[in-house]
Amino acid sequence: MLRYLTAGESHGRGLSIIIEGLPAGVPLAEEDINNWLARRQGGYGRGGRMAIEQDRAQILAGVRGGLTLGSPISLFIANRDWENWQEIMAPGPAARAERVVTRPRPGHADLPGGLKYHQTDLRNILERASARETAARVAAGAVAAALLQELAINLAFHVVRIGPVAVPGPVAWEAACRSLESPVYCADGETGRAMVAAIEEARRQGDTLGGTVEVQVRGVPAGLGSHVQWDRRLDGRLAQALMSIPAIKGVEIGAGFGLAALPGSQAHDAIAYREGQGFYHSANRAGGLEGGMTNGETLVIRAAMKPIPTLMHPLPSVDFLTKKPAVASVERSDVCAVPAAAVVAAAAVALVLAGAVLEQFGGDYLPVLKERLEDYRRYLQNPHEGQL
């Protein structure tokens, strides 16, 4: 199994990541991870924190000579802002009780977390609940993506919507692969410019914007996941991974919610067969997943992100200690982090898919895993040959 854990607070010393289950022999360099981290920090609409941080991952364990060892991989991303917070966020008893937060922000983890963990300073909640943690997830996803790339499974991501502005129709794979050319990671140039204008208007109003991101994956063989138990269904695992990203409030696969408005005759993808290619579908409304398993088509999955809850004109709230009416606290934040969410979503998808591949084909050494997957792909091109 491929699994990972992260640790660290937004203004702590840094973020730690441990990844277990990657086979030996996977090429991996710090720059591979740092390219992903740079994409997460980019995108129009980011705030002051991104001007401070320049995320760089250090590989502390599990890699030698540019290749994974099969042992746990340990990564660390330092927080440059720690210099300004080390006395407040110190782990010892001498930590200074400054910048205390008692006015919970609507839409954030402040209130439920403070109640659950019996806190009097909500900073003890928001520091870990902060989307800063997603830098660690992106680093882990970059490692998973390095494995997938070796297996000819490739990811693309792009922004479908920011606030009221949306791409007018489906986005082809080639266009999605070029999304990083846009300041908002939008595959359509005209729509991207309108998104930038919407972000600027929200900035002038002291408001924030959410949106929708899409991840596409090519080269995924049919049969990953399973229908036999609820927790082995790959669509469920992908949805959970995306829903766990801060501010994500909805996930759809393929045509998703749009299928609910169609009759069955228009909702499903007809099946065909071609010698040397195997089974395929006439369309991809299912988004590459049927019955909890991949069906060989391009995986298409979208996630909807709500607007960031930290507002320059904060909403009404109640002081956590005095119980008196107050306005919500204000932390340094972004106007729009939807482009960054696209990168985080791609990392989350990479982690789930890499885990599914390893579960199905096993192998503690990359060449062994490759051989098993290639044998399976040959089977898919002409299934049951000689068996009938």
Buried (B, 14 or more C-beta within 10 A) or exposed (E): EBEBEBEBBBBBBBBBBBBBBBBBBBBBEBEBBBEBBBBBBBBBBBBEBBEEBEBBBBBEEBBEEEBBBBEBBBBBBBBEBBEEBBEBBEEEEEEEEEEEBBBBBEBBBBBEBBEEEEBEBBBBBBBBBBBBBBBBBBBBBBBBBBBBBBBBBBBBBBBBBBBEBBBEEEBEBEBBBBBBEBBBBBBBEEBBBBBBEBBBBBBEEEBBBBBBBBBBBBBBBBBBBBEEEEEBBBBBBBBEBBEEBBBBEBBBBBBBEEBEEEEEEEBBBEEEEEEEEBBBBEEBBBBBBBEBBBBBBBBBBBBBBBBBBBBEEBEEBBBBEEEEEBBBBBBEBBBBBBBBBBBBBBBBBBBBBBBBBBBBBEBEEBEBBBEBBEEBBEBBEEEEEEEE
